[in-house]
Amino acid sequence: MKTKYIVLCVVFCGFLVTANAMFQRAGAPPVGGVVGNSEAVAALNVDSDGNLQVELVGGSGATITINDGAKVRTTPAMSGYTTDFEYGLAPIVSVSTTTTITSTTTLVQEIYANNTTAGAITLTIANSAGTQAVSAYSIPANSNLTLDWPTGITFTNGMSATASASNAINIAVRGKQ
């Protein structure tokens, strides 16, 4: 029986990462490897039984099902979100009104904020109904805050941010819509 080994790479926060590197970062033992030539992958699929199916580029169109007893775990929260969302680094302009980040339901995976002042500034982030995910969090002077939710947190009907001083906090948001 001929065995094919396939190198899988994913884009993780803008960086190309091999599956082996991801397992090592997560503290799990590395799995698989490459023997001989690696193959380019055209498509990946997880079937209803949790088996990983791989279609190779330039191949006959046949799909290889990889099933060694291990199952692929998908993230249910990600289903249905197909468009990348990015709110580029921009200031929270006013103390008296909220800054709307988006008015669309968004699965937020990362928030970055930096305090550009010489004093502590509080930051509040909420969905459109006012439910707070970050409540008056104090960011020290000239400091940064990074919040990561790899599987995402849903902000229904959008999200907004307020700060305790105008033009003191710059914020960037990444996720899926």
Secondary structure, DSSP 8 states (H G I E B T S, - for coil): --------EEEETTEEEEHHHHHHHTT--------S----EEEEEE-TTS-EEEEETTS-S-EEEE-SS------GGGTT--SEEEEEEEE---SSS-EEEESS-EEEEEEEEEE-SSS-EEEEEEETT--EEEEEEEE-TT-EEEEEEEEEEEETT-EEEEESSTT-EEEEEEEE-
